[in-house]
Amino acid sequence: MSYSMPILKYKPRALVYFTASKKHLSFYPSCWAIEELEDRLAGFSKTVHAIRFTPAAPLPDDLVRDIVLVHVREIDAGRQ
């Protein structure tokens, strides 16, 4: 847990956070991943740091995988 949210870590760094509310779920990857995959996030509500979705319109598994892989790549490259 970090910032009162469940978190997954990679090489002791935050990889992704996630939360649930009454109206939507939020996925918090890196802003780098959101920027890089912006075209694939069309149709989802997003901010600089979060992607919002619902159980009826979830994030596709391959998109979640690619978002995480972008962040892993950036962590491995030493990006802060």
N, C-alpha and C positions, 0 to 999 in steps of 0.2 A: 504494500500500500504506500502511496505517496500522494500528497495533496488530497487525501481522503478518497483516492480512486485506486482501483486495482491497476497494477502495472506489470508489464513484462520487461525484464532487463536483458541486456546483452553486453558482455564485457564491462561489468558494473555500471553501465549507462542505461538511462531510460530508453526503451525501444518503442513501446506503445502504452498508452493509457486507454481506459474505456469506462464509460458510465452509462447508466440507464435512467430515464425519467419517464413521466407518464406519457408524453407525446412522441418521444424518439429515443434512440440510442446515439451515443457519440463515441467516435473513435478518434484518438489523438495520436497520430504518428508525428513525424517531424514535419516542419513547414517545408523542408527541402523536398520531401516525397510528395506533398500536396502540390507544390509548384511543378515538379517534374511530370507528374501524372495528371495535371489539370484537365487535359482533354478527355481523359477516361472518367473523370468525376462529374461530367455534365449530368445534370438531373438530380444531383445530391446537393443539399444545403451544406455550405462549408464556410469556415472562417480561415484565418491564416493558420490556425493550429488544430482545427477540428473538422471532422466530416460527420454530418448527421444523417441518420437513416432510420427506417422503421422495419419491424419484422416482416411487414407486407412487401417492402421494397428494400431488401438487404443489400449490403455491399457484396458483389460477386467474389467468390473464393479466390479466383485468380488475381483480382485486383488487390485484395488484402495481401496476398502473397507478394505481389510486386511492390506494394507500398512498403512492406516490411523489408524486402530485399534492398530497396533504395536506401533505407535508413541504415541497414547493416553495412552496405557498401560505404556510406559516408562516415560511419563510426570507424570502420576499418581504415579509412583514409585519414583519420585523425581530425575530422571536422568537428568544430565545437559549436 
